Amino acid sequence: MERCHLVRRSVEAPTLAGYCNDVGVTEGRDGAQLLGRVPLSADSRKEGVEVLLGCLEDDGSIVKTFAMPALADLALKDEHLYPALVPVIEGLTATGTPAMRARGRQLLRRLVTTP
């Protein structure tokens, strides 16, 4: 099974990789949960999106399910990311496991109703 890796390169904090190194998060669902919740700069948000999109390539559906809310959170925090991320969540909602479809419906309601 392939894992999604959060720390792609060694850089100094306060970048995303530096933050992940500082708190000891390196891969999997814990990292996916973290990315949507920590305050990130615009560059780090873009890096976080790349990491989360990589998580969607993981064999495990739980990692994908945990990546979905983080993508939604980043879409809400950055209007430039919103148009690219909503279709990703829509696609996962249409084709994913039952848990992914349920999570996707919740997230899409939140994305549509949040100004």
VOBA-1610 file (N, C-alpha, C; in pm, whole numbers, padded with zeros to 5 digits, always signed):
BEGIN
Met+00084-00118+00000Met+00000+00000+00000Met+00089+00124+00000Glu+00056+00216-00086Glu+00130+00341-00093Glu+00070+00440+00007Arg+00154+00519+00068Arg+00110+00619+00165Arg+00125+00759+00107Cys+00043+00850+00155Cys+00061+00988+00114Cys+00156+01052+00215His+00256+01117+00165His+00357+01177+00251His+00340+01327+00256Leu+00332+01379+00378Leu+00316+01523+00395Leu+00447+01597+00381Val+00553+01541+00431Val+00680+01611+00430Val+00754+01570+00303Arg+00751+01656+00205Arg+00810+01624+00076Arg+00955+01667+00065Arg+00991+01768+00140Arg+01128+01815+00136Arg+01158+01883+00269Ser+01282+01894+00299Ser+01321+01953+00426Ser+01336+02104+00409Val+01254+02178+00479Val+01260+02324+00477Val+01240+02375+00618Glu+01270+02499+00640Glu+01256+02557+00774Glu+01114+02604+00799Ala+01070+02596+00926Ala+00942+02652+00965Ala+00949+02802+00942Pro+00845+02876+00914Pro+00706+02838+00929Pro+00641+02783+00802Thr+00715+02718+00716Thr+00653+02657+00600Thr+00576+02533+00643Leu+00493+02482+00554Leu+00411+02366+00585Leu+00495+02245+00624Ala+00597+02215+00547Ala+00680+02099+00577Ala+00750+02117+00711Gly+00795+02239+00738Gly+00859+02267+00866Gly+00764+02247+00983Tyr+00641+02293+00966Tyr+00541+02277+01070Tyr+00514+02129+01094Cys+00498+02053+00986Cys+00473+01909+01000Cys+00589+01840+01070Asn+00712+01880+01038Asn+00828+01824+01107Asn+00824+01857+01256Asp+00788+01981+01288Asp+00786+02025+01427Asp+00685+01947+01511Val+00569+01916+01454Val+00466+01847+01531Val+00471+01696+01511Gly+00560+01647+01427Gly+00580+01505+01412Gly+00481+01434+01321Val+00415+01505+01233Val+00320+01444+01141Val+00390+01420+01008Thr+00387+01297+00961Thr+00456+01268+00837Thr+00367+01207+00730Glu+00263+01136+00765Glu+00187+01071+00659Glu+00048+01029+00707Gly-00034+00992+00610Gly-00163+00931+00638Gly-00272+01026+00679Arg-00372+00968+00743Arg-00493+01044+00774Arg-00469+01156+00875Asp-00374+01137+00969Asp-00346+01244+01065Asp-00295+01368+00994Gly-00210+01350+00897Gly-00159+01463+00820Gly-00267+01529+00738Ala-00355+01448+00681Ala-00465+01502+00602Ala-00556+01587+00689Gln-00581+01544+00812Gln-00665+01622+00903Gln-00597+01753+00941Leu-00469+01749+00961Leu-00395+01865+01006Leu-00397+01979+00905Leu-00386+01948+00779Leu-00367+02051+00677Leu-00481+02151+00668Gly-00602+02110+00693Gly-00713+02203+00685Gly-00729+02290+00807Arg-00659+02256+00914Arg-00681+02323+01042Arg-00573+02420+01085Val-00453+02404+01031Val-00344+02493+01074Val-00345+02619+00989Pro-00305+02732+01049Pro-00295+02854+00970Pro-00177+02844+00873Leu-00205+02866+00746Leu-00101+02852+00643Leu-00094+02977+00558Ser+00025+03008+00511Ser+00041+03116+00415Ser-00015+03070+00281Ala-00026+03163+00187Ala-00079+03128+00055Ala+00007+03022-00013Asp+00139+03035-00003Asp+00228+02936-00063Asp+00211+02799+00004Ser+00199+02800+00135Ser+00182+02674+00208Ser+00047+02611+00177Arg-00056+02694+00156Arg-00187+02638+00118Arg-00177+02566-00015Lys-00105+02626-00109Lys-00087+02560-00239Lys-00011+02429-00224Glu+00092+02431-00142Glu+00167+02309-00115Glu+00078+02205-00047Gly-00004+02252+00046Gly-00097+02162+00115Gly-00196+02098+00019Val-00245+02175-00076Val-00337+02120-00177Val-00267+02012-00257Glu-00143+02036-00296Glu-00068+01935-00371Glu-00054+01806-00290Val-00025+01820-00163Val-00011+01704-00076Val-00144+01630-00065Leu-00252+01705-00043Leu-00383+01642-00029Leu-00429+01576-00158Leu-00399+01637-00270Leu-00433+01573-00397Leu-00352+01444-00413Gly-00230+01443-00361Gly-00152+01320-00359Gly-00214+01215-00269Cys-00275+01260-00158Cys-00344+01167-00069Cys-00460+01098-00140Leu-00519+01166-00237Leu-00631+01107-00310Leu-00586+00992-00399Glu-00455+00980-00420Glu-00399+00868-00497Glu-00371+00747-00407Asp-00386+00764-00277Asp-00361+00657-00181Asp-00459+00542-00203Asp-00416+00421-00175Asp-00503+00305-00190Asp-00613+00302-00084Gly-00588+00360+00031Gly-00684+00354+00141Gly-00792+00460+00130Ser-00916+00417+00138Ser-01026+00513+00127Ser-01036+00602+00249Ile-00988+00556+00365Ile-00996+00640+00484Ile-00909+00764+00470Val-00793+00750+00408Val-00705+00866+00386Val-00774+00965+00293Lys-00837+00915+00189Lys-00910+01002+00096Lys-01025+01072+00169Thr-01097+00997+00253Thr-01209+01054+00326Thr-01163+01165+00420Phe-01047+01147+00483Phe-00993+01250+00572Phe-00934+01368+00494Ala-00892+01345+00372Ala-00838+01455+00292Ala-00948+01549+00242Met-01067+01496+00224Met-01177+01578+00168Met-01209+01702+00252Pro-01228+01690+00385Pro-01256+01812+00463Pro-01142+01911+00462Ala-01019+01861+00457Ala-00904+01952+00453Ala-00905+02030+00322Leu-00938+01963+00211Leu-00949+02034+00083Leu-01060+02139+00089Ala-01172+02103+00150Ala-01282+02199+00162Ala-01241+02318+00249Asp-01172+02291+00359Asp-01126+02401+00446Asp-01031+02494+00371Leu-00940+02438+00295Leu-00846+02521+00218Leu-00920+02600+00109Ala-01022+02539+00049Ala-01101+02609-00053Ala-01173+02729+00008Leu-01222+02713+00131Leu-01291+02823+00197Leu-01196+02934+00241Lys-01071+02898+00268Lys-00974+02997+00313Lys-00908+03074+00199Asp-00917+03022+00078Asp-00847+03084-00035Asp-00938+03084-00157Glu-00986+03201-00194Glu-01080+03211-00307Glu-01019+03168-00440His-00887+03170-00449His-00821+03126-00572His-00821+02974-00586Leu-00825+02903-00474Leu-00827+02758-00476Leu-00968+02702-00492Tyr-01066+02779-00452Tyr-01205+02733-00450Tyr-01252+02673-00584Pro-01233+02742-00697Pro-01283+02687-00823Pro-01217+02556-00865Ala-01096+02533-00820Ala-01026+02409-00857Ala-01063+02294-00764Leu-01094+02324-00638Leu-01115+02218-00540Leu-01259+02168-00532Val-01355+02253-00559Val-01495+02209-00552Val-01521+02094-00651Pro-01475+02100-00776Pro-01497+01985-00866Pro-01430+01857-00818Val-01318+01869-00748Val-01252+01749-00695Val-01342+01683-00591Ile-01398+01764-00502Ile-01487+01711-00399Ile-01615+01656-00464Glu-01666+01724-00565Glu-01784+01674-00636Glu-01755+01537-00699Gly-01638+01522-00758Gly-01601+01395-00820Gly-01591+01282-00719Leu-01530+01310-00604Leu-01520+01209-00499Leu-01657+01174-00442Thr-01745+01272-00437Thr-01880+01249-00388Thr-01958+01160-00484Ala-01932+01174-00611Ala-02003+01095-00711Ala-01950+00953-00724Thr-01821+00932-00700Thr-01761+00802-00732Thr-01700+00730-00613Gly-01695+00791-00498Gly-01625+00732-00384Gly-01704+00627-00310Thr-01644+00583-00200Thr-01709+00487-00112Thr-01830+00553-00047Pro-01917+00475+00018Pro-02032+00537+00086Pro-01990+00645+00186Ala-01881+00623+00259Ala-01834+00724+00355Ala-01789+00850+00283Met-01720+00834+00171Met-01675+00950+00094Met-01794+01025+00035Arg-01893+00954-00010Arg-02012+01021-00066Arg-02086+01099+00042Ala-02101+01039+00161Ala-02168+01109+00271Ala-02090+01232+00313Arg-01959+01217+00329Arg-01875+01331+00367Arg-01880+01438+00260Gly-01876+01398+00135Gly-01880+01493+00025Gly-02008+01573+00022Arg-02121+01508+00046Arg-02249+01581+00050Arg-02248+01688+00159Gln-02198+01653+00277Gln-02188+01750+00386Gln-02098+01867+00348Leu-01984+01835+00291Leu-01888+01939+00255Leu-01941+02030+00146Leu-02006+01972+00046Leu-02060+02054-00062Leu-02169+02147-00013Arg-02252+02102+00081Arg-02352+02192+00141Arg-02282+02308+00210Arg-02175+02277+00283Arg-02101+02383+00353Arg-02033+02478+00255Leu-01977+02425+00146Leu-01909+02508+00048Leu-02006+02600-00025Val-02126+02552-00050Val-02225+02632-00124Val-02286+02739-00035Thr-02306+02709+00093Thr-02374+02805+00181Thr-02282+02904+00248Thr-02152+02879+00247Thr-02057+02971+00309Thr-02022+03081+00211Pro-02040+03208+00252Pro-02011+03319+00160Pro-01863+03334+00134
//
